[in-house]
Each structure stands twice: as structure tokens, then as C-alpha cells.
Amino acid sequence: MKIGSSAVRTDPGRKRRGNEDSYVCRPPLFAIADGMGGAQAGEIASALAAGALDESGVTGGGERRVTELIQEANRRVHERAVSDATTSGMGTTMTVMLVEDDDTITVGHVGDSRAYLLRDGRLEQITDDHSLVAELVRRGELSPQAAEVHPQRSVITRALGTDPDVDVDAFRIEARAGDLYLICSDGLSDMVDGETIERVLLEHRDDLDAAARALVQAANRAGGEDNITALLFDVVEGRQPAEPDERTREYDAAAFHDEDTLHPEDGVAPPVEEQPPAAVDTMVVPADEINAALAAGGTASDPQAGLGRRLLALLVIAALCAVIVVLVWWGLAR
């Protein structure tokens, strides 16, 4: 098997200006990290984790290698969190997929970002959420329908960065020609149900860019409560080339932010100004392992520039008044 094509879209969503999701789209390695921690700490955590993978240059190695990569990502996030008070308590999810040379895909997973497989027209979730409600569902104490609206659905039980070591789910799956894989942050899976994701992927099966774009739009139309990232790739018959072929593409959120987020046809206006979040939406239990979210500080405008403009205007007005007085006096004197 070889990678056919890939595409990725990331978007802040409708409720947040910042984006704490990071991703790696470097065939044969694909990953998503969804940061948490308040202020900009979540963005830092996910970027550190994604950077650890991106710099590895890994092209294979199986479950052990993928676990080592995620552990290295965990180490970087944890060291920063304990050495920098402004990032204390930060963490991130991480879901990794590595296409191997033996027609398998190695999956590594921590948190509630998800990996899906579309095969023979049916969508299947191939990772287990490390979350409180998912654990209750697995134990039969909560129905899947109730889990979707549970007030604690964002409480996760594992994350990178909160401890020196992290428990990684790592496993292999057999790849088949025609498989389509999706890795996404919970900003997509919490907003869009599996049936809708399946329908969107089937509608845009031959254009992964259009599929990723449609998934982000669907999440935003459903409310866009969180950052949204959707990464897609498929596998076809053949051997993996030494270099990714030109059909593998990446897309920056900034270029599509207005189109994907605002949806003018819905009549939704963007927020007038950024408001710092009152609380962190995602947390890891036990609670004493994570500090309270840091309040996001506002950026003060430069008062000197406004003062200078006002003084200049006053000087111009004063000069005009002086000219008028002189002209009036000269006219009366004649």
C-alpha cells in the first residue's frame, strides 16, 4: 500500500479567536494535538508535542517507535510546564498514525482526539476516548446518547504533559487499498455525529481537500464551540515512494478562516472583540494534577500615539484662531 493523497484543515471555530490545535502532515506520519491549559498555554503544549514528531523524521518502526515519539512529546511539554509558571498545568491530547512499509498503519493515542477509518462505505472509530464519559459508557453506566450531552464530556483522563510519563495506546491495523483515514480534534467530533461525518466523507471521497473543508464547515454550522482540525489521507495499491507525491497537500487555517468560520449564508457575524475564556473547557482528572486556567490578559493600546494626534490637532486649531484674530484686528484698524 502507499499513501494516495492527504489534506488538512484547521480552524478556531466560532467561539474562539485563538487555535490551540496543532497537526503534523508529513507522509507517512500524520498527527493531531489538541492543547489545553488556559491563556496561550494550550497552544504551546500542542505545538511542542507536534514539533517533537515533526522533527523526528520517522518513516517506520512500529508500536514501540510511535510510543517513544509520544513519550518524547510528553517530556517536552512536561518540562516546559514545570519550568515556566505561565504554562503550569498545560497539556495536550495526541493521536498519531504512521503508515508502515508492510501494509499496516501504527496508531498511537492519548486523550480524546479521534482516529476514524472509512472502509467499504462505513465509518468506524478506531481509537478509544480517554475521557470520563467514555469510561462510563464502556462500563455500561452511561449510554452513548447521554454521553454526547453530558456536562463533563470534556473531562479527559489522559493527556501529554501533566506527568513525567504517559500511558500510550499503541496498536497496528491492516491497511487496504481504498481506505480513508480521518484524525480530528474534539472540536469536530463533539459538534458532528458519526453519521454526518460518514456522509460528508462519502460525498467528497474523490477530493480530500473538499472533504476536510466540508467537515470544518459542518462543525461551525453546528455551533463551532471549540477549535476544529480535520486531517485526511487515503491508501492505494502500490509501493510508498521515497518522497511524498504532489497530491499530498497542506492548508493553513488563516487562508480559509473567514470562509469556514463565519458562513455569511448563515447570517452569523464575527465577534466584535476578543474576550478571554472564563474557564478551560478541557481538563484532566484527577483535578489536583492540573492548576486552574490562567486568566488571559488583554493587550493595551499605545496611548502615546493618540495623545500626539490630539496635541497636533489642538495646535492647528490654535494657529487658525490666531490668524482669524489678526485678520479681524487688521480690518478694524483700517
C-alpha positions as CSV (number, residue, x, y, z in Angstrom):
1,M,0.0,0.0,0.0
2,K,1.0,3.6,-0.5
3,I,-0.5,6.9,0.5
4,G,-2.7,8.3,-2.2
5,S,-3.4,11.8,-1.1
6,S,-3.9,13.9,2.0
7,A,-5.4,17.1,3.2
8,V,-5.8,19.0,6.4
9,R,-7.9,21.9,7.6
10,T,-7.7,23.6,11.0
11,D,-10.0,26.5,12.2
12,P,-10.5,28.3,15.5
13,G,-14.3,27.8,15.4
14,R,-16.9,30.3,16.1
15,K,-16.4,30.9,19.8
16,R,-12.6,31.4,20.0
17,R,-10.1,33.6,18.2
18,G,-7.1,31.5,19.1
19,N,-6.4,28.0,17.9
20,E,-4.9,25.5,20.3
21,D,-4.8,22.6,17.8
22,S,-1.6,21.6,16.1
23,Y,-1.0,19.0,13.5
24,V,1.7,17.1,11.6
25,C,1.0,16.2,7.9
26,R,4.4,14.7,6.8
27,P,3.7,11.5,5.0
28,P,4.0,8.8,6.1
29,L,3.5,10.4,9.5
30,F,0.2,12.1,10.5
31,A,-0.9,13.5,13.9
32,I,-3.1,15.9,15.7
33,A,-2.6,17.5,19.1
34,D,-5.3,19.5,20.9
35,G,-3.9,21.7,23.6
36,M,-5.4,22.7,27.0
37,G,-4.3,24.9,29.9
38,G,-5.8,28.3,29.6
39,A,-4.4,31.6,28.1
40,Q,-1.9,30.5,25.5
41,A,-0.6,27.5,27.3
42,G,-2.7,25.0,25.3
43,E,-1.3,26.4,22.1
44,I,2.2,26.0,23.4
45,A,1.6,22.4,24.6
46,S,0.2,21.2,21.3
47,A,2.9,23.0,19.3
48,L,5.7,21.4,21.5
49,A,4.1,17.9,21.0
50,A,3.7,18.3,17.3
51,G,7.2,19.7,17.0
52,A,8.6,16.6,18.6
53,L,7.1,14.4,16.0
54,D,7.8,16.8,13.1
55,E,11.5,16.9,14.0
56,S,11.8,13.1,14.3
57,G,11.9,12.4,10.6
58,V,10.4,8.9,11.4
59,T,9.4,6.7,8.5
60,G,8.6,3.5,10.3
61,G,9.3,1.5,13.4
62,G,6.0,0.1,14.7
63,E,4.3,0.4,18.0
64,R,7.5,0.8,20.1
65,R,8.8,3.7,17.9
66,V,5.4,5.5,17.9
67,T,5.2,5.2,21.7
68,E,8.7,6.6,22.0
69,L,7.8,9.5,19.9
70,I,4.7,10.3,22.0
71,Q,6.8,9.9,25.2
72,E,9.3,12.4,23.9
73,A,6.5,14.8,23.1
74,N,5.2,14.3,26.6
75,R,8.7,15.0,28.1
76,R,9.0,18.3,26.2
77,V,5.5,19.5,27.3
78,H,6.0,18.4,30.9
79,E,9.5,20.1,31.2
80,R,8.1,23.3,29.9
81,A,5.1,23.2,32.2
82,V,7.2,22.7,35.3
83,S,9.9,25.2,34.4
84,D,7.6,28.1,33.2
85,A,5.0,29.3,35.7
86,T,2.9,30.8,32.9
87,T,2.4,27.4,31.4
88,S,1.9,25.4,34.6
89,G,-0.8,22.7,34.3
90,M,-0.9,22.8,30.5
91,G,-1.3,19.6,28.5
92,T,-2.4,18.2,25.1
93,T,-4.0,15.3,23.5
94,M,-2.2,13.5,20.7
95,T,-3.3,11.0,18.1
96,V,-0.7,9.7,15.7
97,M,-0.9,7.5,12.6
98,L,2.2,6.1,10.9
99,V,1.9,4.3,7.5
100,E,4.4,1.4,7.5
101,D,6.1,-0.4,4.6
102,D,4.4,-3.7,5.5
103,D,0.9,-2.6,4.6
104,T,0.0,-1.7,8.2
105,I,-0.7,1.5,10.0
106,T,0.6,2.1,13.5
107,V,-1.7,4.2,15.7
108,G,-0.6,6.0,18.9
109,H,-3.2,7.7,21.0
110,V,-3.6,9.8,24.2
111,G,-6.7,11.8,25.1
112,D,-9.9,12.4,23.2
113,S,-8.8,13.4,19.7
114,R,-10.0,10.6,17.5
115,A,-9.0,8.5,14.5
116,Y,-11.6,7.1,12.1
117,L,-11.5,4.6,9.2
118,L,-13.9,4.8,6.3
119,R,-13.8,1.3,4.6
120,D,-16.4,-0.1,2.2
121,G,-18.6,2.9,2.7
122,R,-18.8,2.6,6.5
123,L,-17.1,4.8,9.1
124,E,-15.6,3.2,12.2
125,Q,-13.9,5.0,15.2
126,I,-10.6,3.2,15.7
127,T,-9.4,4.9,18.9
128,D,-11.0,4.9,22.4
129,D,-11.5,8.3,24.0
130,H,-9.6,8.7,27.2
131,S,-12.4,10.7,28.8
132,L,-14.6,10.4,31.9
133,V,-17.9,9.9,29.9
134,A,-16.2,7.3,27.5
135,E,-15.1,5.3,30.5
136,L,-18.7,5.4,31.9
137,V,-20.0,4.2,28.5
138,R,-17.5,1.4,28.4
139,R,-18.6,0.3,31.9
140,G,-22.3,0.4,30.9
141,E,-23.1,3.2,33.3
142,L,-23.9,5.8,30.6
143,S,-25.5,5.5,27.2
144,P,-23.6,6.8,24.1
145,Q,-26.5,9.2,23.5
146,A,-26.3,10.6,27.1
147,A,-22.5,10.9,26.8
148,E,-22.9,13.3,23.8
149,V,-24.6,15.9,26.0
150,H,-23.1,15.1,29.4
151,P,-21.8,18.2,31.2
152,Q,-18.5,16.5,31.9
153,R,-17.8,15.2,28.4
154,S,-14.7,17.4,28.1
155,V,-13.0,15.9,31.2
156,I,-10.2,13.7,29.9
157,T,-8.4,11.0,31.9
158,R,-5.1,11.1,30.0
159,A,-3.0,13.9,28.4
160,L,0.6,14.7,27.5
161,G,2.5,17.0,29.8
162,T,0.7,16.5,33.1
163,D,3.1,13.8,34.3
164,P,6.7,12.8,33.5
165,D,5.4,9.7,31.8
166,V,2.2,9.0,30.0
167,D,0.3,5.8,29.2
168,V,0.1,5.4,25.4
169,D,-2.4,3.3,23.5
170,A,-0.4,1.9,20.6
171,F,-1.6,-0.7,18.1
172,R,-1.4,-1.7,14.4
173,I,-4.2,-2.1,11.9
174,E,-4.0,-3.7,8.4
175,A,-4.3,-1.2,5.6
176,R,-6.4,-1.9,2.5
177,A,-6.5,-0.2,-0.8
178,G,-9.3,2.4,-0.8
179,D,-9.1,3.0,2.9
180,L,-9.7,6.6,4.0
181,Y,-8.4,7.7,7.4
182,L,-9.5,10.8,9.4
183,I,-7.8,12.2,12.5
184,C,-9.7,15.0,14.2
185,S,-9.8,17.1,17.4
186,D,-12.9,17.0,19.5
187,G,-14.0,20.3,18.0
188,L,-15.2,18.2,15.1
189,S,-16.4,15.0,16.9
190,D,-18.3,16.9,19.6
191,M,-20.1,19.0,17.1
192,V,-20.8,16.5,14.3
193,D,-22.1,12.9,14.8
194,G,-20.6,9.9,13.1
195,E,-23.4,9.5,10.6
196,T,-22.8,13.1,9.3
197,I,-19.0,12.6,9.2
198,E,-19.6,9.4,7.2
199,R,-22.0,11.1,4.8
200,V,-19.6,14.1,4.2
201,L,-16.6,11.7,3.5
202,L,-18.7,9.7,1.0
203,E,-19.9,12.8,-0.8
204,H,-16.3,14.1,-1.2
205,R,-14.4,10.8,-1.4
206,D,-12.5,11.9,-4.5
207,D,-11.5,15.3,-3.2
208,L,-10.0,15.2,0.3
209,D,-9.5,18.9,0.4
210,A,-13.2,19.4,-0.2
211,A,-13.9,16.7,2.4
212,A,-11.8,18.4,5.1
213,R,-13.3,21.7,4.3
214,A,-16.9,20.4,4.5
215,L,-16.2,18.8,7.9
216,V,-14.9,22.1,9.3
217,Q,-18.0,23.9,7.9
218,A,-20.3,21.3,9.4
219,A,-18.7,21.7,12.8
220,N,-19.0,25.5,12.6
221,R,-22.6,25.3,11.4
222,A,-23.4,23.1,14.5
223,G,-22.0,25.8,16.8
224,G,-18.2,25.8,16.4
225,E,-17.8,25.6,20.2
226,D,-14.1,24.7,20.0
227,N,-11.1,24.6,17.7
228,I,-11.6,22.3,14.8
229,T,-9.0,20.2,12.9
230,A,-9.6,17.5,10.4
231,L,-6.7,15.6,8.8
232,L,-7.4,13.1,6.0
233,F,-5.3,10.6,4.0
234,D,-6.1,7.5,1.9
235,V,-4.1,4.5,0.8
236,V,-4.0,2.9,-2.6
237,E,-2.3,0.0,-4.3
238,G,1.5,0.3,-4.9
239,R,4.7,0.9,-3.0
240,Q,5.3,4.1,-1.0
241,P,7.7,6.4,-2.9
242,A,10.8,7.9,-1.2
243,E,9.2,11.3,-1.4
244,P,5.5,12.2,-0.9
245,D,3.8,12.7,-4.3
246,E,2.5,16.1,-5.3
247,R,-1.1,15.2,-4.4
248,T,-0.2,15.5,-0.7
249,R,-1.2,19.0,0.4
250,E,-1.5,21.1,3.5
251,Y,-3.8,24.0,4.1
252,D,-3.3,26.9,6.6
253,A,-6.2,27.9,8.7
254,A,-5.5,31.6,8.1
255,A,-6.2,31.4,4.4
256,F,-9.7,30.0,5.0
257,H,-10.7,31.4,8.4
258,D,-13.4,33.7,7.2
259,E,-14.9,31.3,4.7
260,D,-15.0,28.3,7.0
261,T,-15.9,30.1,10.3
262,L,-18.3,32.9,9.5
263,H,-20.6,31.4,6.9
264,P,-22.2,34.6,5.6
265,E,-25.1,32.5,4.3
266,D,-26.0,31.7,7.9
267,G,-26.1,35.4,8.8
268,V,-23.5,34.9,11.6
269,A,-21.3,37.9,12.4
270,P,-17.8,37.5,13.9
271,P,-17.3,38.7,17.5
272,V,-16.5,42.4,17.8
273,E,-13.6,41.9,20.0
274,E,-11.7,39.0,21.7
275,Q,-12.9,38.0,25.1
276,P,-10.7,35.8,27.3
277,P,-12.3,32.5,28.2
278,A,-13.8,32.3,31.6
279,A,-12.6,28.8,32.1
280,V,-10.8,26.0,30.4
281,D,-13.2,23.6,28.5
282,T,-10.9,20.6,28.8
283,M,-9.3,19.2,31.9
284,V,-7.6,16.1,33.1
285,V,-8.6,14.3,36.2
286,P,-7.5,13.9,39.0
287,A,-8.0,17.6,39.4
288,D,-5.0,18.2,41.7
289,E,-2.7,17.4,38.8
290,I,-3.8,20.5,36.9
291,N,-3.8,24.1,38.1
292,A,-6.6,26.4,37.4
293,A,-6.7,28.0,34.0
294,L,-4.7,31.3,33.7
295,A,-6.7,34.3,33.1
296,A,-6.0,35.7,29.6
297,G,-4.6,39.2,29.8
298,G,-5.7,42.0,27.4
299,T,-3.3,43.9,25.2
300,A,-3.2,47.6,26.0
301,S,-3.2,50.0,23.1
302,D,-0.4,52.6,22.7
303,P,-1.6,55.8,24.5
304,Q,1.3,58.0,23.2
305,A,0.1,57.8,19.6
306,G,-3.4,59.0,20.4
307,L,-2.1,61.8,22.6
308,G,0.3,63.1,19.9
309,R,-2.5,63.2,17.4
310,R,-4.7,65.2,19.8
311,L,-1.9,67.7,20.5
312,L,-1.3,68.3,16.8
313,A,-5.0,68.9,16.2
314,L,-5.1,71.5,19.0
315,L,-2.0,73.3,17.7
316,V,-3.6,73.6,14.2
317,I,-6.9,74.9,15.7
318,A,-4.9,77.4,17.8
319,A,-3.0,78.6,14.8
320,L,-6.2,79.1,12.8
321,C,-7.7,81.1,15.6
322,A,-4.7,83.3,15.8
323,V,-4.8,84.0,12.1
324,I,-8.5,84.9,12.3
325,V,-7.9,87.3,15.3
326,V,-5.1,89.1,13.4
327,L,-7.2,89.5,10.3
328,V,-10.2,90.9,12.3
329,W,-7.9,93.3,14.1
330,W,-6.3,94.4,10.9
331,G,-9.7,95.0,9.3
332,L,-10.9,97.1,12.2
333,A,-7.7,99.1,12.3
334,R,-8.3,100.2,8.7
